[in-house]
Amino acid sequence: MSGIASLADLRARLADLPEGDNSAAAAIAERQSRLTKPLGSLGRLEELVAWLGRWQGRETPRLDEVSVLVFAGNHGVVARGVSAYPASVTVQMVANFERGGAAINQICKSVGASLRVIPLNLDAPTADFTEREAMTEAEFVEAVAAGYDAVPARADLLCLGEMGIGNTTSASALAAALLGGGGERWAGRGTGLDDAGLARKRAVIDAGLTRHKSHHVDPLAASMIFGGRELAAILGATLAARRHGIPVLLDGFVATAAAAPLARLNPGALDHAQVAHCSAEAGHRGLCAELGIRPILDLDMRLGEGSGAALSVSVLRAALACHLGMATFDEAGVDERG
Amino acid sequence: MSGIASLADLRARLADLPEGDNSAAAAIAERQSRLTKPLGSLGRLEELVAWLGRWQGRETPRLDEVSVLVFAGNHGVVARGVSAYPASVTVQMVANFERGGAAINQICKSVGASLRVIPLNLDAPTADFTEREAMTEAEFVEAVAAGYDAVPARADLLCLGEMGIGNTTSASALAAALLGGGGERWAGRGTGLDDAGLARKRAVIDAGLTRHKSHHVDPLAASMIFGGRELAAILGATLAARRHGIPVLLDGFVATAAAAPLARLNPGALDHAQVAHCSAEAGHRGLCAELGIRPILDLDMRLGEGSGAALSVSVLRAALACHLGMATFDEAGVDERG
């Protein structure tokens, strides 16, 4: 039970976040300095192990239980013609996940992660944000709590992804409301819009921003107005992971936008999270830059489903294998610097 | 047996390279278009599977046997004070590889690759290239043939890496001779030079380039003059893999420079190779740009040993798992684009 029953509960959790374990991170860095390699020469692999240890609170990090959560939602704004695919695809892809036929299933098997898919009221799309708030406060809080409660109490790493036809439109509008700019700055082609579709998507985003006087709303309200249930759930899950001592890999554009309100309200709120992959979706690079986050991978992917997050687990596994398995200079009888 | 007994043999092999299998690549692209994802949304994962199939000559690529070869050599130019570590470390690190204590051992285990380390006359360093050619023609051809012959006749993927104190100096001088510029353009801090060391390294490179009138030598001669045995072996192994139908992952700066003479002599000679990781070593990004190659990973690593190449195997495994395991739109009953 999350105990999140209102926006006030959510704000209270966010104002009181656990800090990372600096002594675990320092012990990891000290061991890294003795391993048989030039100082710092494993680059981000070393940073990532220290990050795992800091947020797991362990001098010897683990990746025994890697959990991938994929939240799915439907979006009223799809009626405006903002996606290359019909809304029916959301529930069909959830079934595909459940039968093991999607990309995320194969990647999870490849990297040794467990997958759970959580559909959120797919029969009841959020409202079209050009007409009214996508969610009522009650709907928003319910979706946040669903995400919060889906996080296992014990995991070594949590990957967060999403599925929802139309949700790059929601994510773009949310990013615009949080960071300024409009459809021109944030909208991309999503699942494959043509030029006319992209122009329509930009106009829809701009109409929503104008309708809701977006530059005056607070970050959680922006998530309620423009987001979707799967975005709200990712926000809740990111917060829960912080409280449970679980490092988080955010997948791509939608997942990053979903979690961004946390960082707008509390600048350190995403310190336990990495962005796993820089999406080819247009707005993601700029969003990561605004948040001061450098994604781990950059492979032109733009699929969602948690695919980039799960893929980057393999980098973390190799990084941890180096940390745990390498000999020190002393053990190996290798001369140190001249 | 390579049958490479002279520079003329090597030039003859290089002038007569097998082409890739376009029909295998086309069949792979056709299947990718039917899988349950927006067209192209797995980005480089899709490209990499098509590349594997093209150079394996298989419509259904495999990664059952992934072989990592690490060549080691010693460099007379180390006497000029161009490395932060003493030359003794090369043989000590080879012993560390053989005992399983280095980063590459852990990464190979993590990604399911087999490792073979091949020391090349470590007791007899190459000559100091500021005084004379690093290798005689006979020494160069012998090292190329050692690399050529080390490639297994049957493998699904070959990762090429190196170990050799001083070899970023050789690689920088080689890159300069092939592509222009001098120490300022190509030298980096290697295993961790300070400012004075870096200035010394640049001056040593420039002295070598002047001594050998580098801008008038042909690419294979440049490898003989400035390279080392492990660089020559990587050149030979890259060529052998092409002839055996084995795609290649080149590790980092040194491995890329080592293979670069092939591309200077025959523009398509590295089409069966990817650069696995963009090294933090200063010259690598520019070298990849000159060769028109975009590395797969960019994680601030600068270790060598084949570490970046082996790490990127995990990306290829996930890519192949998606290709082989995903359902098509028809199979999954997912609606196509609206």
Interface residues (C-beta under 8 A of the other chain):
Chain A: L35 T36 K37 P38 L39 G40 S41 L42 G43 R44 L45 S83 A84 Y85 P86 S88 V89 Q92 M93 A95 N96 R99 G100 G101 A102 A103 N105 Q106 I107 K109 S110 V111 T191 G192 A280 I296 L297 D298 L299 D300 M301 R302 L303 S307 A310 L311 S314 V315 R317 A318 A321 C322 L324 G325 M326 A327 E331 A332 G333 V334 D335 E336 R337 G338
Chain B: L35 T36 K37 P38 L39 G40 S41 L42 G43 R44 L45 S83 A84 Y85 P86 S88 V89 Q92 M93 A95 N96 R99 G100 G101 A102 A103 N105 Q106 I107 K109 S110 V111 T191 G192 A280 I296 L297 D298 L299 D300 M301 R302 L303 S307 A310 L311 S314 V315 R317 A318 A321 C322 L324 G325 M326 A327 E331 A332 G333 V334 D335 E336 R337 G338
